[in-house]
Amino acid sequence: MGTVTGWILLSFLLTFGLAPIIIHILYRYRIVRKTDTDFSAIVGERYLKAGTPIMGGLMMIISILLLTIIFNWHGSTVVPIVVLIISALLGGFDDVMNIYGRKRVIRTVDKQIKLAKVHKHLSKRIFYWITLPWAAYKNIWFALGSYPGNGIHAGEKILIQLFVGCLVAWWIFFRLGWSVLWIPVIGEFDIGILMPLVVIGLVMIMTNAVNISDGMDGLASGMLVPSFIAYLLIAIQQEQHEIAILCAITIGALLAYIYFNIKPARVEMGDVGTLALGALLATVALALRREFLLPIIGGLFFIEIGSSLLQGVYRKIVGRRLLKMAPLHLHLQVRGWSEEKTVMRFWLFSVIFAILGLWISQF
């Protein structure tokens, strides 16, 4: 346990030292929040966040990569780190495009069909017919409430996250040969070829859940700490030392980041951090064969993404909102909860969910 504490402290100090450098670079290149491309700006306090640097997750990603590659590069940490890198690249590209990119408009299916019929160039007509399924696919996500901003659209993110999920599924099912799902009380249950689907689903859900939860100062990072602590303790119990060290490094980086992210935040995590850390948490849960505990240990993340999905489906079917705003933390803020009150209570329940998950893990 003393070794783990040392890794937490080392990661904290490295991330804390990197923070001023990263924040300075983000200010210099104007990688800052713009409220005109953020729907959540209709919540009054969000206007105060305009000009705050995003992509603060870089300080954590760099620390985790450096410490893991130099000191903890083993067979059990290779795939989690590759997943972290791919997800961070996806998130970082999205963050940059949201700042410097031009607004991308989603063409409706009807309009694309019309263009395919009447465009004067044959090559264009063929192009529109060929890409019609892609246009329909993107419209599905738009109908579910995805905002077509300057960055990567939801449907495009999902495809890249699907690739990341397939990478983890290859590692778990084909490389390690794991097809057993651990269920409390029942024990191990072989689900065979369904295991890759479970793996892909968990990675994609967790990645997006952390991303959606990053809507207030300190919220997502403070919710991640108890989750990684829970899996750190499970890794120690299982004597999986490399995964335990990886969790410890991540916890130290998160604690340092929270110092700069507590309201009023000097920096925000951005997609570069949320997508990477969400995917990493799911991969750690799978590596420890305690994936069944993820919806419990990370319970609030699942509630957050569930509230967003319900909002989109309900609005599409019924024609009105189920919540004042989705996800849940924004609904509570619109209802009158202060940002501090919401964040503190979410932190509290994240700890409760983590403790509950640890208790269930003993059965």
LUMTORGU-312148 format. One record per residue (C-alpha): chain; residue in one letter; x, y, z. Coordinates in steps of 0.5 Angstrom, whole numbers. Layout:
<rs>
R / chain / resn / east / north / up
R / A / a / X / Y / Z
...
</rs>
This chain:
<rs>
R / chain / resn / east / north / up
R / A / m / 0 / 0 / 0
R / A / g / 6 / 5 / 1
R / A / t / 8 / 4 / -6
R / A / v / 2 / 6 / -8
R / A / t / 2 / 12 / -4
R / A / g / 8 / 14 / -7
R / A / w / 6 / 13 / -14
R / A / i / 0 / 18 / -12
R / A / l / 4 / 23 / -9
R / A / l / 9 / 23 / -15
R / A / s / 4 / 23 / -20
R / A / f / 0 / 29 / -16
R / A / l / 7 / 33 / -16
R / A / l / 8 / 32 / -24
R / A / t / 1 / 34 / -26
R / A / f / 2 / 40 / -21
R / A / g / 8 / 42 / -24
R / A / l / 6 / 41 / -31
R / A / a / -1 / 45 / -30
R / A / p / 2 / 52 / -31
R / A / i / 6 / 50 / -37
R / A / i / -1 / 47 / -40
R / A / i / -5 / 53 / -38
R / A / h / 0 / 58 / -41
R / A / i / 0 / 54 / -48
R / A / l / -8 / 54 / -48
R / A / y / -8 / 61 / -46
R / A / r / -3 / 63 / -52
R / A / y / -6 / 59 / -57
R / A / r / -13 / 61 / -55
R / A / i / -16 / 54 / -54
R / A / v / -21 / 57 / -49
R / A / r / -29 / 56 / -48
R / A / k / -34 / 60 / -53
R / A / t / -41 / 60 / -50
R / A / d / -44 / 61 / -57
R / A / t / -42 / 54 / -59
R / A / d / -45 / 51 / -52
R / A / f / -52 / 50 / -51
R / A / s / -51 / 50 / -44
R / A / a / -49 / 57 / -44
R / A / i / -57 / 58 / -43
R / A / v / -55 / 57 / -35
R / A / g / -53 / 63 / -33
R / A / e / -47 / 61 / -29
R / A / r / -44 / 58 / -36
R / A / y / -43 / 65 / -39
R / A / l / -38 / 66 / -33
R / A / k / -34 / 61 / -36
R / A / a / -33 / 64 / -43
R / A / g / -25 / 65 / -44
R / A / t / -23 / 59 / -39
R / A / p / -18 / 54 / -43
R / A / i / -20 / 47 / -45
R / A / m / -16 / 41 / -46
R / A / g / -14 / 41 / -39
R / A / g / -14 / 34 / -39
R / A / l / -7 / 34 / -43
R / A / m / -4 / 35 / -36
R / A / m / -7 / 29 / -33
R / A / i / -6 / 25 / -40
R / A / i / 2 / 27 / -40
R / A / s / 3 / 25 / -33
R / A / i / 0 / 18 / -34
R / A / l / 3 / 17 / -40
R / A / l / 10 / 19 / -38
R / A / l / 10 / 15 / -31
R / A / t / 7 / 9 / -34
R / A / i / 11 / 8 / -40
R / A / i / 18 / 9 / -36
R / A / f / 16 / 6 / -30
R / A / n / 10 / 1 / -31
R / A / w / 10 / -1 / -38
R / A / h / 8 / -9 / -38
R / A / g / 3 / -13 / -41
R / A / s / -3 / -11 / -37
R / A / t / -2 / -4 / -38
R / A / v / 0 / -4 / -46
R / A / v / -7 / -4 / -48
R / A / p / -10 / 1 / -43
R / A / i / -5 / 6 / -45
R / A / v / -6 / 5 / -52
R / A / v / -14 / 6 / -51
R / A / l / -12 / 12 / -47
R / A / i / -8 / 15 / -53
R / A / i / -13 / 14 / -58
R / A / s / -19 / 17 / -54
R / A / a / -14 / 23 / -52
R / A / l / -13 / 24 / -60
R / A / l / -20 / 23 / -61
R / A / g / -22 / 28 / -56
R / A / g / -16 / 33 / -57
R / A / f / -18 / 33 / -65
R / A / d / -25 / 35 / -63
R / A / d / -23 / 40 / -58
R / A / v / -19 / 44 / -63
R / A / m / -24 / 43 / -68
R / A / n / -29 / 46 / -64
R / A / i / -25 / 52 / -63
R / A / y / -22 / 53 / -70
R / A / g / -26 / 49 / -74
R / A / r / -32 / 52 / -78
R / A / k / -39 / 50 / -77
R / A / r / -41 / 44 / -80
R / A / v / -49 / 43 / -82
R / A / i / -52 / 36 / -82
R / A / r / -56 / 36 / -89
R / A / t / -63 / 32 / -88
R / A / v / -64 / 26 / -92
R / A / d / -70 / 29 / -96
R / A / k / -65 / 35 / -98
R / A / q / -60 / 30 / -100
R / A / i / -65 / 26 / -104
R / A / k / -67 / 32 / -108
R / A / l / -60 / 34 / -109
R / A / a / -58 / 27 / -112
R / A / k / -64 / 28 / -117
R / A / v / -63 / 35 / -119
R / A / h / -55 / 36 / -119
R / A / k / -53 / 38 / -125
R / A / h / -46 / 34 / -125
R / A / l / -47 / 26 / -125
R / A / s / -41 / 25 / -121
R / A / k / -44 / 29 / -115
R / A / r / -51 / 26 / -116
R / A / i / -47 / 19 / -115
R / A / f / -44 / 22 / -109
R / A / y / -50 / 24 / -106
R / A / w / -54 / 17 / -107
R / A / i / -47 / 13 / -105
R / A / t / -47 / 17 / -98
R / A / l / -54 / 17 / -97
R / A / p / -54 / 12 / -91
R / A / w / -48 / 16 / -88
R / A / a / -53 / 22 / -88
R / A / a / -59 / 18 / -85
R / A / y / -54 / 16 / -80
R / A / k / -52 / 23 / -78
R / A / n / -59 / 25 / -78
R / A / i / -61 / 19 / -73
R / A / w / -56 / 23 / -68
R / A / f / -58 / 29 / -69
R / A / a / -65 / 27 / -68
R / A / l / -63 / 24 / -61
R / A / g / -61 / 31 / -59
R / A / s / -53 / 31 / -61
R / A / y / -51 / 39 / -63
R / A / p / -48 / 39 / -70
R / A / g / -42 / 44 / -68
R / A / n / -36 / 45 / -71
R / A / g / -32 / 39 / -68
R / A / i / -33 / 32 / -69
R / A / h / -41 / 30 / -69
R / A / a / -43 / 25 / -65
R / A / g / -44 / 19 / -70
R / A / e / -37 / 20 / -72
R / A / k / -35 / 20 / -65
R / A / i / -39 / 13 / -64
R / A / l / -35 / 10 / -70
R / A / i / -28 / 12 / -67
R / A / q / -30 / 9 / -60
R / A / l / -33 / 3 / -63
R / A / f / -26 / 2 / -66
R / A / v / -23 / 3 / -59
R / A / g / -28 / -2 / -56
R / A / c / -26 / -7 / -61
R / A / l / -19 / -6 / -59
R / A / v / -21 / -8 / -52
R / A / a / -25 / -14 / -54
R / A / w / -19 / -17 / -58
R / A / w / -15 / -16 / -52
R / A / i / -20 / -19 / -47
R / A / f / -23 / -24 / -51
R / A / f / -18 / -26 / -57
R / A / r / -11 / -25 / -54
R / A / l / -13 / -27 / -46
R / A / g / -18 / -32 / -48
R / A / w / -23 / -29 / -43
R / A / s / -31 / -30 / -44
R / A / v / -33 / -31 / -37
R / A / l / -37 / -25 / -33
R / A / w / -36 / -25 / -26
R / A / i / -43 / -24 / -22
R / A / p / -44 / -23 / -15
R / A / v / -46 / -29 / -11
R / A / i / -47 / -33 / -17
R / A / g / -40 / -33 / -19
R / A / e / -37 / -33 / -26
R / A / f / -41 / -34 / -32
R / A / d / -39 / -36 / -39
R / A / i / -42 / -32 / -44
R / A / g / -38 / -34 / -50
R / A / i / -38 / -30 / -56
R / A / l / -42 / -25 / -53
R / A / m / -36 / -23 / -49
R / A / p / -34 / -18 / -54
R / A / l / -41 / -15 / -54
R / A / v / -40 / -13 / -47
R / A / v / -33 / -11 / -47
R / A / i / -35 / -6 / -53
R / A / g / -41 / -4 / -50
R / A / l / -38 / -2 / -43
R / A / v / -32 / 2 / -46
R / A / m / -37 / 6 / -51
R / A / i / -42 / 8 / -45
R / A / m / -37 / 9 / -40
R / A / t / -33 / 14 / -45
R / A / n / -39 / 18 / -47
R / A / a / -42 / 18 / -40
R / A / v / -35 / 21 / -37
R / A / n / -36 / 26 / -43
R / A / i / -43 / 28 / -41
R / A / s / -42 / 29 / -34
R / A / d / -36 / 34 / -35
R / A / g / -41 / 40 / -35
R / A / m / -39 / 44 / -28
R / A / d / -33 / 46 / -25
R / A / g / -30 / 39 / -21
R / A / l / -36 / 35 / -23
R / A / a / -33 / 29 / -27
R / A / s / -26 / 29 / -24
R / A / g / -29 / 29 / -17
R / A / m / -33 / 23 / -19
R / A / l / -27 / 19 / -23
R / A / v / -23 / 19 / -16
R / A / p / -27 / 15 / -12
R / A / s / -28 / 10 / -18
R / A / f / -21 / 9 / -19
R / A / i / -20 / 9 / -12
R / A / a / -25 / 3 / -12
R / A / y / -21 / -1 / -17
R / A / l / -15 / 1 / -14
R / A / l / -17 / -3 / -8
R / A / i / -19 / -9 / -12
R / A / a / -13 / -9 / -16
R / A / i / -9 / -9 / -9
R / A / q / -14 / -15 / -7
R / A / q / -12 / -19 / -13
R / A / e / -5 / -18 / -13
R / A / q / -5 / -14 / -20
R / A / h / 0 / -10 / -18
R / A / e / 1 / -6 / -25
R / A / i / -6 / -5 / -26
R / A / a / -6 / -2 / -18
R / A / i / 0 / 3 / -20
R / A / l / -4 / 5 / -26
R / A / c / -10 / 7 / -22
R / A / a / -5 / 10 / -17
R / A / i / -2 / 14 / -22
R / A / t / -9 / 16 / -25
R / A / i / -11 / 18 / -18
R / A / g / -5 / 23 / -17
R / A / a / -6 / 26 / -24
R / A / l / -14 / 27 / -22
R / A / l / -12 / 30 / -15
R / A / a / -8 / 35 / -18
R / A / y / -12 / 37 / -24
R / A / i / -18 / 38 / -19
R / A / y / -14 / 43 / -15
R / A / f / -14 / 48 / -22
R / A / n / -21 / 46 / -24
R / A / i / -25 / 47 / -17
R / A / k / -30 / 53 / -18
R / A / p / -28 / 58 / -21
R / A / a / -24 / 54 / -25
R / A / r / -17 / 56 / -28
R / A / v / -18 / 50 / -34
R / A / e / -23 / 45 / -36
R / A / m / -22 / 38 / -38
R / A / g / -24 / 38 / -45
R / A / d / -26 / 32 / -49
R / A / v / -18 / 30 / -49
R / A / g / -19 / 28 / -42
R / A / t / -26 / 26 / -41
R / A / l / -26 / 21 / -47
R / A / a / -19 / 18 / -45
R / A / l / -21 / 17 / -38
R / A / g / -27 / 14 / -39
R / A / a / -24 / 9 / -44
R / A / l / -19 / 8 / -39
R / A / l / -24 / 7 / -33
R / A / a / -28 / 2 / -37
R / A / t / -21 / -2 / -39
R / A / v / -19 / -2 / -32
R / A / a / -25 / -5 / -30
R / A / l / -25 / -11 / -35
R / A / a / -17 / -12 / -34
R / A / l / -19 / -14 / -27
R / A / r / -25 / -18 / -29
R / A / r / -30 / -14 / -25
R / A / e / -34 / -10 / -31
R / A / f / -40 / -12 / -27
R / A / l / -39 / -7 / -22
R / A / l / -38 / -1 / -27
R / A / p / -45 / 1 / -27
R / A / i / -45 / 1 / -19
R / A / i / -38 / 4 / -18
R / A / g / -39 / 9 / -23
R / A / g / -47 / 9 / -22
R / A / l / -47 / 17 / -23
R / A / f / -44 / 17 / -29
R / A / f / -49 / 12 / -32
R / A / i / -55 / 16 / -29
R / A / e / -52 / 22 / -33
R / A / i / -52 / 19 / -39
R / A / g / -58 / 15 / -38
R / A / s / -62 / 22 / -37
R / A / s / -59 / 25 / -43
R / A / l / -61 / 19 / -47
R / A / l / -68 / 19 / -44
R / A / q / -69 / 26 / -46
R / A / g / -67 / 25 / -53
R / A / v / -72 / 19 / -54
R / A / y / -78 / 22 / -50
R / A / r / -77 / 29 / -53
R / A / k / -77 / 25 / -60
R / A / i / -83 / 21 / -58
R / A / v / -88 / 26 / -54
R / A / g / -85 / 32 / -57
R / A / r / -83 / 36 / -50
R / A / r / -77 / 35 / -45
R / A / l / -77 / 30 / -40
R / A / l / -72 / 34 / -36
R / A / k / -71 / 42 / -36
R / A / m / -64 / 40 / -39
R / A / a / -60 / 34 / -40
R / A / p / -56 / 31 / -37
R / A / l / -58 / 31 / -30
R / A / h / -53 / 36 / -27
R / A / l / -56 / 41 / -31
R / A / h / -63 / 40 / -30
R / A / l / -62 / 41 / -22
R / A / q / -58 / 47 / -24
R / A / v / -64 / 50 / -28
R / A / r / -69 / 48 / -22
R / A / g / -65 / 52 / -18
R / A / w / -59 / 48 / -15
R / A / s / -52 / 52 / -14
R / A / e / -46 / 49 / -18
R / A / e / -43 / 48 / -11
R / A / k / -49 / 44 / -8
R / A / t / -49 / 40 / -15
R / A / v / -42 / 38 / -15
R / A / m / -41 / 37 / -8
R / A / r / -47 / 32 / -7
R / A / f / -45 / 29 / -14
R / A / w / -38 / 28 / -11
R / A / l / -42 / 25 / -4
R / A / f / -46 / 20 / -8
R / A / s / -40 / 18 / -12
R / A / v / -36 / 16 / -6
R / A / i / -43 / 12 / -4
R / A / f / -43 / 8 / -10
R / A / a / -36 / 7 / -10
R / A / i / -36 / 4 / -3
R / A / l / -43 / 0 / -5
R / A / g / -39 / -3 / -11
R / A / l / -33 / -5 / -6
R / A / w / -38 / -8 / -1
R / A / i / -41 / -12 / -7
R / A / s / -34 / -14 / -10
R / A / q / -33 / -19 / -3
R / A / f / -39 / -23 / -5
</rs>
